[in-house]
Amino acid sequence: WRAYELRRRTHPEEVGRLGARLREYDADLRALGLQDHELDRGPALFDVWLGLLLLVQAFFVYLLLPPLIFFGAIVNGPPAFLLWLAARAAAKRKKDEASIKLLLGGLLFPATWIGLGVAAAFGHLSMLEKYPGIPEMPVLAGVTVASFAFLGGAVALRYLNMVRDTARALRVRLTRHRRKLSVAHLLHERDVLHDALLAVEGEEEEMLP
């Protein structure tokens, strides 16, 4: 303390700048809700895995699902519109409208998927006549197309919620990343301040009698 007081009298501007950096460092700690010793905590491995899983989720939601949803919208859009027209035309009460949608939708959508699958199987057979080298798997082609039609329609109903949930998770992850950058800056600042204080103490101890 005597060394600090002597330095403050002989070099007031330098000590003032050092004190300002110490106060700023302390304010940054309080802003992050941390104590000084908590800066030394190592990164959590589980947190790293969560970040990787979030990247996979974002890739899946924003890149892989849109083509499937587009296909599902093309396939399921017409029967959905027909179902809406039939319900509006035949229903007199809300209860009747819900019943019509349930009964007619349970027939119309599966018929659309199956019909599209059959068309895909016959289309595959016609392609075999033009291109004999392709594998002969009409059943697999039909089942695949019908499955994509069903999945595209089912995912489309939940896609907006999936987009919002993924965007929210990304914002949280970015906030945590900025927090980590702030902690890294504070660790560096602490080292600099520590060295500066030791230097002040060492220099002034040499000057003391």
N, C-alpha and C positions, 0 to 999 in steps of 0.2 A: 504493500500500500504506500509506503514511503517513496518507493521508486516511481509509482504512478503519479503521486503528488508532485514530485520533483520534475518529472517529464511534462506534466500538465503546465507547470510554471515556465519551463524552458521552451517547450514546443506546444503552445496551446492549440494552434490550428490542426496540427497532426493528431493530437489526442482528441480534439473535437470531432474530427472526421471518423476516427476509430469508434468513438462513443455513438455517433450517429449510425454507423454500420451495425453496431451491437443492438441498438434499439430497433433498427429495421429487421434484423434477424429475429429478434424476440417477437416482433409484431407478426412476421410471417409464420412463425411457429403457432402463435395464438390463432391466426386465421385458418390454419389447417387443423386446429384442435389437437396439436401434438405437444409432447414434452421432448426436451432435448434428447434424452436417452432413447426415445422411441424411433429416432432416425436410424438407429443401428439395426433395426429388425430386417432380416433377410426377406427376399421376395417369396411369396407362397407358391409352391409348385402347383397346387390345385387351381390357383388363380390363373396361372399360365395356360393350363388345360382348358379352363373355361373360355379364355380368349380364343384359343384355336377352334373350339366347338362353335363359338359365335361366328367366326369367319366362315366355317363350313355352312352354318345355317344361312348366313347372308348370301353366299354363293348359290345355295340351293333355292332360296326364295326369290332372289332377284334375277338369276340367270337361267336356272333349269326349269322352274315352274312356269314362267310366262308362255313358252311355246305350247306346253301341255294345256294350259288354261285357254289359250287362243283356239286350239283344236276343240276343246270341250265346249267353248262358247259357240263355235260354228255348228257343232253337232247338236247340242242341247238347246240352242236358241230357238229354232223353229218349233219343236214340240212344246217348249215352254210358252211360246206365244200362242199356239193353238190351245193349250190348256187354259191360259188366261182368258181367251175369247170364249171358250166353252163355258167356263165358270161364270163369266159375266152375263152370258146369254141365258143360261139355264137357272142360275141361282136367284131366289127371291129374298133369301135371308142369309145372314153371315154364316149360320150353321150349315145351310145347304151348300154354300160356296166352298166351305172347308171340306165337306164330304165329297163333293165333286172333284176337287183338286186331289184329294187322297186316292179316290178310286180310279179316276181317269189317269192321273199321273203314274199310279202303280202299273198301269198297262202301257201307256204311251211311251214312257222313257225306256223301259226294258225292250219294248218292241223296236224302238229306234236303234238301240245299241246292238241288238241281235241282227237286225236288218243290215246295219252297216258292216258288222262282222261277216255276214254271208256275202255281201257285195265285195268285201276285201278278199275273201277266199276265191270267189269267181274271178276277180281281177288278177289275182296271183296266177290262177290257172291260165288265163289269157296271156299273161306275160311269159309263161313257160313256152308257149307256142312261138313267140318272137325271139325269146332269149333262152334257149334250152340249157345254157350253162348255169343258170341260177338254181339254188336248192329248191326241191319240190316239197314245199311245206305250206299248202293252202290252209290247213286247219290252224296251224300256229299263227299265220298271218291274220286270219279272221279273229281268233281269240285275242291277239295283241291289239288289234284296232278297236275291238269292242271294249276291251279293258281300258284302253286310253280314253275312249269316249266317256266311260263311266267315271274314271278317275278325274278327268278334266272337269266334268260337271261338278263332282263332289268337292274338289279343291277350290273351284271358283267361288263356291259359297263361303269359304273361309279365308280366301286369299287376302282380302282387305285387312282383316284382323291380323293375319300373319305378317303382312307388311308393316302394320303399325307396331306390333309387338317387337319385330326385328329392329325397326328403326329406334324404338325406345331403348332396346338393349344396347344398340350401337352407341347411342348418346351416353348411356351410363358408362360404357367401356371407355369412351373418349374422355369423359370426365375423370375417371380413375387414372387414365394415362397421363392427363395433365397434372393430376395430383402427384404421380410418381416423378414427373419432371420437376415439379416444385420441390419434392423431397431431395432429389439429386442436387438441385441448385443449393438447397440449404446445407447439405453435407459438404459441398465444396466451400461454401461461405464459412461454415464452422471451422474447417481446416485453416482457411486463410486468417480468420480472426484469432484462432489459437496461436498460429505462428507469429502473428503481429504482437499479441500480448506477451508471448515469451520473449520476443525480441526487445520489447520495451523494458521488460523486467531485467533482462540480461544486460542491456546497455546501461541502465541506471544503477544497477548494483555495482558495476565497475566504477561509477562516479561517486558512490557513497563512501564515506570514510570507514 
